[in-house]
Amino acid sequence: MPYLDEPAAHVVARLLADVRIRTMLREAWDSPPRDEPLLAEALLKRLTQRPDLAGMILATPALANSLTARPMTFYDLAGHQQAIDVLGSVLDDIARRGPLAVAEEAPPPVQATPLDAGQLRLSSSFAHAGERAVQPGFDIARKNDRGYRSAFLDELYVQSVGAQEEVSDLAEKLAGSARSGARTEPRSQPKDRRRAEDKVIKYRGNVALLTDLAAAKVPFRSVSDVYTALDAIGGNSAFDVVEFDDRFVNPQASGYRDLQLMLRTSSGHVAEFRLQLAALDEVASWEHAATVGRDRRVGAG
């Protein structure tokens, strides 16, 4: 470990000797996720460069259990130093004040986004798309049937291939017409199966609520371009906006904001589509990676 001093190297060595870490790496090597054949090697490389994260994991059994069960989440977290710093701050706060006090603390007020009247009118025109989007065809009466759930999820993965092509093409067109420039970020590989199954558990077996197997986002450089793109989507007959959340109007508690849409594609498959500000995109990336640090199991440990 040539980049670490002796104390840091010792912490990383202790982590790599942990049976949970060794088991996770061995399983990731023997049965890697689809399109991530070198996950074990890449994760090992990141872990040797993050002694601060290694120390947190060794000191927090619940965090270790959560991360080793989800190697892709572990890999994402290890790649974002800001996320690791946030996680460390959360763990320090829990240790100092206790999990209950941290959980019950009211977040600071979030400042509103300065939108003009036209942007507010456009946003309100999508208010009809307020109901929760669902994938078609799922028999809710069979949500406790594991075999049925698994088969339905298999079919969603098949459907998502064509849906991904459609939303990726939409993203390219919207980015290409942006006045201030934009880039596209379609889902580059299938969603990790373990993550999808975790969501199904969260949804109490309702696989129809899994709407991000096909997904794309377009980070723009101006709020004006974001709402211009929204207007273009509203006029595009190839897609039906079945769910809409304007988080510029109603920002998240962290202050993060974007436009989140669920689009029904030509096959009926529902895909996630986000219109973002490039300046906030990096924040969203490491904030998502740090989410596991706010899992209640960390506080319970």
Secondary structure by P-SEA (a helix, b strand, c coil): cccccaaaaaaaaaaaacaaaaaaaaaaaacccccccaaaaaaaaaaaacaaaaaaaaacaaaaaaaaacaaaaaaaaacaaaaaaaaaaaaaaaaccaaaaaaccccbbbbccccaaaaaaaaaacccccccccccccccccccaaaaaaaaaaaaaaaaaaaaaaaaaaaaaaaacccccccccccccccaaaaaaaaaaacccccccccccbbbbbbccaaaaaaaaaaaaaccccccccccccccccccccbbbbbbbbbccccbbbbbbbbbccaaaaaaaaaaaccccccccccc
